């Protein structure tokens, strides 16, 4: 049978966006099913039904990858792990490294106290660990350099991951300071209001405005995966921020990948302005082109996991930036998407319509 792949970005409909990405590929007559994240808790059934309907009436999944511990990525995986036999769970668990970071906290703690705190702070992935232990599913660390089926993990490195655990707002020291400071709470409320009131300005081709602020430590923990599937270069990013994408690009060059040059690019964090920059996108995709390419001349496909009811994602400035570099951008708003090569036909699945080029962007 001919080699093929199909990557499905499921429509995770809620007031907020989420990620659930089942994928199937056959290379050298070996078939693999690989699930990356599972959306919210209610998304689990959708992932299960999708796999059973489109990947055959199977009972076994080769591997499940948790990109990072946020609930819009982990919630549905409980059902997936319960329902299927799973060959391996790839997931980073902060509490495993309590003994390596204990001395980096000024607040007096024992290793066991820190381990307990981290389990409480990241309870969604504790649940997945418990299921894996109960069912005997092997668990592995998706650190930089790990090979996960056809994919290579480009980020995070272990050193940067440990830094992020310490820097996170979920650490004991950060939580203690937050509870003691009304100023921190007030700043958080003001930030929410500021985000909701972002205004749009008409902008010329090539103009790009991103947030001056970065994303959360948890998003920066995201596992960034690369594979060459049937000659197509695929990058799955989770909610990776600029630091993660920069580290991933550095490692890509280290292992001999040629950049810029990606054919299928998952836009991180549902199209947030805090996760990408002109410099980062130039490294992965090349600099902006002099003008918009004609239909059919696009150089790559970019996919955004964004809910129809989530009015904050994707940001217009992010959609513009991918089109500037010759991409066609698709969102999951209202429908699941499949990007594929040589994949079996699916009844009822029709070509999706790419996003139009926004003439305005966020101020």
N, C-alpha and C positions, 0 to 999 in steps of 0.2 A: 504494500500500500504506500502511496506517495506521502512524503513528509508534509506536514501542515501544522498550523497553530490557529487557535482562536482565543482571544482575550475578551472577557465579558465584563463590562462596567455596569453593574446593576443599578437600577433606579431606586435609590434609597430615599423614599419620600417621607419627609417629616418637616417640622418648622426649621430644622437645621439640616445641613448636608452631612453625609456619611460616606464611607467607602466600603464596598463589598465587591471583590474581583475574583471570580472563579476563572480559571483558564485551563485549556487542554492543548497538548501538543504531541505530535508524533515525530520523532527524529530517529533515523536509522532503524525503523521498524519497532521502536520502543515507544509505547504510549505512556504519557504521564498526565495526571490531574493534580493541579496545584491551586490552592485557595489562598488569596492574599486579603486578609481582613474580612469582617463579616457584618459591618454596619452596626446598627442599634440592635437591641434585644429582639425586637419584632421583625428584624430583617432576616433572622436565621432561617425561618421557613421558606422565604423567597430564595435564599441561596440553595437550600436543599432541593426545592422543587425545580429550580433551574438546572442543577446538575443532573437530576434524574431525567428530566425531559430532554435535555440537549446533549448529554454526555453518555447516554445509555443508562439502563436500569442497574446502576453499579452499587456496590456496598463498600468499596475501598477507594480512599483518596491517598495519593502518594505523600503529599506534604501540605501542611498548613503553616502559613507565615503570618505572624502578628507584627505589623510594622512598628507600632508603639502603643502605649497603654490607654489611650483615650477611648471613652465609651462608644463614640460613633464609629469606631473601627473594631472593637472587641466584642461588643454586646451579642451579636448574632453568632459568634463562633462557639458559644456554649452548645447551642443546638446542633451545629455541624459536628462537633466532637462527640456529642451524644449519639448522633444518628449513624455516622459512618465509622468503619475501621480506618484508622489513620496511620500511615507509615512513619511520620515524624512531625512533631510540633516544633517549629523554629520560633523562639520567643525569648526576649531578654527579660530577666527577672531581677530588679534592683536589689532585693534583699540578699541575693547570693553573694554580693560583694560588700556586705556590711563590714567585714573584717578588714577590707582593703581601704575603706574610706572613713572609718571610725575616728581617726586622728585629725580629720579635716573639719570637725565641728567644735565650736567653742563651748557649746552647751554640753555639760557632763552627761555622758551616755555610756552604757555598756553595749557590747556588740549585740547581745540579745534584745536589748531595748530598741536599738536602731533597726534591727531586723523586723521586730514586731511593728514598729512605726511604719516602715516602708511597706509592709504587707497591708496595713490598714489604709495607707495612702493610695496603694495601687490594687485595690480589692478586685477589680474586674479581671485582672490577669491571674490573681490568686485562684479564682474560680476555675480558670482554664488549666492551671497547674494541677489542681485537685482532680479534675476529670482525667487528665493525662496520667497521673499517678494511679488512679483507680483502674483505668483501662489498660495500663501498661504501654502507653504511647511514649516512645522515646522522645526526649526533649533535647534540643541543641541550641547553641548560642549563635545567632546570626551576626557575628562580628565581621568586620572588613576582612575579605579574603576567603570567607567560607563559600563553599560550592553547594548550592541548593538546587538539585536537579540540573536544568540547563542554565540556571542563573548563578551569577557571581555577586556576592555582597560587596558593594563599593563603600558603604558607610553604614553605621558608625564604626570607627576604631574603638577598641576597648578603652584606651586612655581618654578619648573625648567623651565617651559614654559615662565614665566614672565622674568626670568633671560636671556633666549635665545633671547627674543625680544630686550632687552637692549643691549645684546652683539652683535647682528646682525650687519653686515656691512650696512644694510639698515636703521639703526637708524639715526636720524638727526646729532648726534655728529660724528658718524663714516663717514658719507658722507661728512660732512664739512671738516674733516681732510684729507680725501682721495683726494678731489678736490684741497686742498692746497699743497699736497705733491707729487712731481714728483718721489720721491723715492718709494712711494707705488705703483705707476703705473709701474715703472721699475721692481719692485719685482714681480708684477703680470705677466708681460710679460716673465720674466726669469723663473717663475714657469711653465708657459705653455710650454716653450721650454724644460724644464727639464722633464716634464711628457711625452712629445712626444719622448724623446730620452732615455727612460728607456731600459737598456740592460738586456738580459737574461743569466742566468748561470745555468748549470746543477747542480741538487741538489739531495741529497739522500732522501729516504723515510723518512717522518716525519719532514723534515726541513721546517720551515715556516718563511717567511720574509714579514712583513707588513710595511706600511709607518709609519714613526715616527710622521707624522702630522695627525691631526684629520680632520673631515669633517666640512661642514658649519653649522652655527647656524640653518639655515632653515632645513637642513637634520636632525639635532638633534631634531627638533620639531616634527618629524614624529610620527604618531599614530601607536603604536604597539598593535596588536590585537591577542588574543588567544582564541581558541575554541576547545572543545572536540567534534568532529563530528563522530558519529557512532564508538566510541572507538579510533578514530585517533586524535592525538594531533597536532593541526595546529597553526602555528605562521606566521602572516603576518607583515612585518616589514617596508614597504615603503622604505625610504632612511635613516633609523635610523643609527646613529653612535654608537660608543662604549659607550658613556655616556647613551644614550637612552636604549641600550640593557642591560646595567648593571642595570639601574633603573628598567627596566621591569623584569629582573631576580630576583631582590630583592623583588619586589611586588608579583611575582609569588610564591615565597616561603611564603610570608606573607599570601596569600590566600589559602595555602595548596597544591599547585602544587609541584610535585616531579621533581627535576632536578638532573642530566641531563635527557632528554627524550622528544624529539619532533619527530613526524613522517613525517610531511610535513613542510618544512622550506623555506620561501621566503628569498633568499640571498639578503641582503640590497644593495641599490644603484648600481644595475646592476653588482655587483661583484667587487666593488672598494676596494683597499687595505687600504683605510682610514677609513673604517666603522667597520671592525672587527679586532680582535686580538686573539692570542692563548688563553689568559685568558678568554675572552668573550666566545669563542666557546667551551672551556672546560666546562664552566658553563652550557651552553645550551645543548651540545651534548656529553660531556665527553672528556677525553684526547685522543690523537692519539693512534691508535692501533699499535701493533708491526709490522704488515704487512697488505697489501691490502687484503680485503675480496674477496672471489671467487664470480663470477657472481651468483646472486640469493640469496646471503647471506647478502646483504646490509641491514643496520639497519633503514635507513630513506631516504627520497627523498628531495633533495634541488633543487629549481627552480630559475633560473636567468632570469630576463627580460632584454635581451640585443639584440640590433639591429645588423644585419649582417654587416652593413657598419660602425659600431662603433668599431674601431680597438683597443680602449683602454679598452673595457669591454667585458667579465669579465677578471680580472687579473688571470694569471696562478697560482699565489701563493694562491689566494682565492679558486679556484677550487681544488687545491691540499689539502688545509686545510679541506674542507668538505669531501673529499674522505678519508683523514687520519682518520676521525672519523667514518668511515663505511657508508658514504652516497653515493648515486648515484646522479650525478649532471646533470641537463638538462638546456638547454638555449632555448630561443625563437627565435634564429637566423634563419630566413627563414620560421618559422612555429609557429602557436599558439599551446599551450600545454594544456592538461587537466589532472589534478590529481583528482582521484575520488574513491568512494567506493559504490558499489551496484547501480551505476548510469545507466540510460538507455543507450542502445547501440546507437552509432552514425555511420551512413553510411559514409565511406570515411575517418574515423579517425583511424589511425593505431598506434601501439606502437612506442613511440619515442626512439631514440638511445641516451644513456647517453654519456657524455663527457669522453674521454679517460683521463687517469692520465697523467698530464704534467710532463715530466722528467726534465723540466727547470722551473725556476721561475724568477721573476724580481729581480734585484740586490738590 
